[in-house]
Amino acid sequence: MLRFDNITKTFGANTAVKAASFVVDKPMMIGIIGRSGAGKSTLLRILNKLTDSTSGEITFDGLSVTDLRGAAKRNWQSQCAMIFQQFNLVPRMDVVSNVLHGTLNRRSTMSTMFNLYPDEDIHSAIDILERLGIAEHAPKRAEALSGGQQQRVAIARALMQDPRIILADEPIASLDPMNAQVVMQSLRDIHEQDNRMVIANLHTLDTARRYCDRVIGMRDGKIVFDGTPEQLTTGAARDIYGADASFSEATTSTQIETTEPGNKLLADIAAH
Ligand SMILES: Nc1ncnc2c1ncn2[C@@H]1O[C@H](COP(=O)(O)OP(=O)(O)OP(=O)(O)O)[C@@H](O)[C@H]1O
């Protein structure tokens, strides 16, 4: 259903993604791992058409995504909704309005300007929040919620688009281990219950192993690993991270990822 065919992206002299090819033949949950700068975000952004590839082609169910422009491009972008590390919510706006923003693509400018939403959409938004266990927070401002709750609001906003694919760019990198698990389990449930494809960039090996059906490893823009969590041995991980024999999986564990920016930095340094 999804095919990457020799996708390359260059920024000046720097090649961020080098001839990436892979095929996904059914909806599954895929984790993309690799050290900082390996090209993971660029790969997702190309799929979502936030950026164009320099060469190569992506197809989804036979449709060429690469050449989509205008309304067709916007339609594609709502079919592959993206969530981000920093949630990208409107902090002072209430939770349910943030979720309803997921319908922006199919609403008129006028109704958007005046925050007019059909009752049906409001009910769907509440149902989705309920499903994610955060309906009680619907009237609160987004900024009043914890990081884990905010990320679930972002997932709810993505689900409002009824997407075929959910792309998650480091969805748990700003969360403590407990919230990280709740968010990853929400993504897993969405995949299993709705049969949607989920592709998540992840910093940590244990998360990729635990929640994903398939893991793609990138190094210096190239896909250097594509297999099941079982095939992702310590040796394979060492290749992906470009580390020597002293490489320790503990350095990519969620255990050292906390909400403290300093600790995140330490974790990054340790992982690289
Ligand atoms: N807009 C841009 N302009 C110039 N160079 C870019 C741009 N976006 C990414 N790059 C470069 O492309 C390479 C891949 O970056 P990318 O963000 O995709 O890596 P990543 O694996 O997602 O890293 P991280 O885990 O730190 O987010 C890096 O060398 C980066 O500096």
The ligand as an SDF file (V2000), in Angstrom:
LIG
                    3D

 31 33  0  0  0  0  0  0  0  0999 V2000
   15.4060   22.5560    6.5630 N   0  0  0  0  0  0  0  0  0  0  0  0
   16.6560   22.1030    6.5750 C   0  0  0  0  0  0  0  0  0  0  0  0
   17.6590   22.8050    6.0140 N   0  0  0  0  0  0  0  0  0  0  0  0
   18.9270   22.3370    5.9950 C   0  0  0  0  0  0  0  0  0  0  0  0
   19.3050   21.1500    6.5130 N   0  0  0  0  0  0  0  0  0  0  0  0
   18.3370   20.3930    7.0850 C   0  0  0  0  0  0  0  0  0  0  0  0
   16.9810   20.8260    7.1580 C   0  0  0  0  0  0  0  0  0  0  0  0
   16.2600   19.8600    7.7750 N   0  0  0  0  0  0  0  0  0  0  0  0
   17.1320   18.8720    8.0990 C   0  0  0  0  0  0  0  0  0  0  0  0
   18.3760   19.1980    7.6810 N   0  0  0  0  0  0  0  0  0  0  0  0
   19.5770   18.3600    7.8400 C   0  0  0  0  0  0  0  0  0  0  0  0
   19.2530   17.0620    7.3740 O   0  0  0  0  0  0  0  0  0  0  0  0
   19.8570   16.0700    8.1950 C   0  0  0  0  0  0  0  0  0  0  0  0
   18.7810   15.1500    8.7430 C   0  0  0  0  0  0  0  0  0  0  0  0
   17.9840   15.8790    9.6670 O   0  0  0  0  0  0  0  0  0  0  0  0
   16.6990   15.2550   10.3660 P   0  0  0  0  0  0  0  0  0  0  0  0
   16.0840   16.3270   11.2040 O   0  0  0  0  0  0  0  0  0  0  0  0
   15.8500   14.6030    9.3520 O   0  0  0  0  0  0  0  0  0  0  0  0
   17.3530   14.1280   11.2950 O   0  0  0  0  0  0  0  0  0  0  0  0
   16.7000   13.3370   12.4970 P   0  0  0  0  0  0  0  0  0  0  0  0
   17.1890   11.9420   12.3950 O   0  0  0  0  0  0  0  0  0  0  0  0
   15.2340   13.5410   12.5240 O   0  0  0  0  0  0  0  0  0  0  0  0
   17.3710   14.0380   13.7580 O   0  0  0  0  0  0  0  0  0  0  0  0
   16.7470   14.3710   15.2030 P   0  0  0  0  0  0  0  0  0  0  0  0
   16.5870   13.0550   15.8940 O   0  0  0  0  0  0  0  0  0  0  0  0
   17.7780   15.2430   15.8340 O   0  0  0  0  0  0  0  0  0  0  0  0
   15.4500   15.0860   14.9650 O   0  0  0  0  0  0  0  0  0  0  0  0
   20.6280   16.8200    9.2660 C   0  0  0  0  0  0  0  0  0  0  0  0
   21.9720   16.9060    8.8480 O   0  0  0  0  0  0  0  0  0  0  0  0
   19.9730   18.1830    9.2840 C   0  0  0  0  0  0  0  0  0  0  0  0
   20.8920   19.1600    9.6780 O   0  0  0  0  0  0  0  0  0  0  0  0
  1  2  1  0
  2  3  1  0
  2  7  2  0
  3  4  2  0
  4  5  1  0
  5  6  2  0
  6  7  1  0
  6 10  1  0
  7  8  1  0
  8  9  2  0
  9 10  1  0
 10 11  1  0
 11 12  1  0
 11 30  1  0
 12 13  1  0
 13 14  1  0
 13 28  1  0
 14 15  1  0
 15 16  1  0
 16 17  2  0
 16 18  1  0
 16 19  1  0
 19 20  1  0
 20 21  2  0
 20 22  1  0
 20 23  1  0
 23 24  1  0
 24 25  2  0
 24 26  1  0
 24 27  1  0
 28 29  1  0
 28 30  1  0
 30 31  1  0
M  END
$$$$
